[in-house]
Amino acid sequence: MFFPIIIALVLFASSSNANQIEFDYCVADPTLPHGPSGYSCKDPTKVTTDDFSYSGLRTPGNSSNIFKFGVAYALVNQFPGLNGMGLSMVRADIEIGGAGPIHAHRVAELAIVTEGTVIFGFIDTNNKPFYKTLEKGDLFVVPPALGHFQVNVGKVPAVVYAAFASPNPGISTVDLSLFKNDLPTEIIQKITLLDSAQIKKLKRGFGGTN
Ligand SMILES: *[C@@H]1O[C@H](CO)[C@@H](O)[C@H](O)[C@H]1NC(C)=O
């Protein structure tokens, strides 16, 4: 009776995160291939405190774009100490009147507003929108893979920090998926019902062709 349970536990443990059983940490060695469970480990004798610290979020991301939305990233590619930890973070700066365009990640996100007033929301798979005006100090959690957005509705630039349940959460932004590549206008027209003039205008704005 116990044997199958033990087998099941062993399988579960080995599939959940082998790194956490074998090692205290596995700082990424980005020169080695990146697989489904992350990067291979940097030589542990070369790991230092600096591998567990990252200052890149002191500086806002570049918000000189059509959304007035800048993102600074602390994902595994910027912060190799996150490898195998199941965590990462970004800092989003949203200018007055700006917005975070609708996008999705592979994993859950937990955000905190640290400056300003922001409408934060997502839309579930029944097409139901959930959104709320957040003030400094307020949190919002976004379920995995659902489209979500932020709108600065305050009188000052807004700052939001968001943590992800993965060192490499991925980002898929609807406008960029549609208009920042060479997917033909005729196909986009069919799959969105937008008219071709609007598609071509958005392609020009986002750097797409075709
Ligand atoms: C911010 O992005 C804009 C538009 O891409 C670019 O022209 C500008 O040089 C960037 N600024 C910085 C500080 O990188």
The ligand as an SDF file (V2000), in Angstrom:
LIG
                    3D

 14 14  0  0  0  0  0  0  0  0999 V2000
   13.8530   55.7340  -24.6470 C   0  0  0  0  0  0  0  0  0  0  0  0
   13.1810   55.2370  -25.7810 O   0  0  0  0  0  0  0  0  0  0  0  0
   13.0990   56.1700  -26.8530 C   0  0  0  0  0  0  0  0  0  0  0  0
   12.1860   55.5740  -27.9180 C   0  0  0  0  0  0  0  0  0  0  0  0
   12.5980   54.2760  -28.2710 O   0  0  0  0  0  0  0  0  0  0  0  0
   14.5080   56.4730  -27.3410 C   0  0  0  0  0  0  0  0  0  0  0  0
   14.4550   57.4030  -28.3920 O   0  0  0  0  0  0  0  0  0  0  0  0
   15.3310   57.0270  -26.1770 C   0  0  0  0  0  0  0  0  0  0  0  0
   16.6760   57.1810  -26.5830 O   0  0  0  0  0  0  0  0  0  0  0  0
   15.2880   56.0800  -24.9820 C   0  0  0  0  0  0  0  0  0  0  0  0
   15.9100   56.7300  -23.8570 N   0  0  0  0  0  0  0  0  0  0  0  0
   16.8470   56.1370  -23.1340 C   0  0  0  0  0  0  0  0  0  0  0  0
   17.3590   56.9120  -21.9700 C   0  0  0  0  0  0  0  0  0  0  0  0
   17.2690   55.0240  -23.3840 O   0  0  0  0  0  0  0  0  0  0  0  0
  1  2  1  0
  1 10  1  0
  2  3  1  0
  3  4  1  0
  3  6  1  0
  4  5  1  0
  6  7  1  0
  6  8  1  0
  8  9  1  0
  8 10  1  0
 10 11  1  0
 11 12  1  0
 12 13  1  0
 12 14  2  0
M  END
$$$$
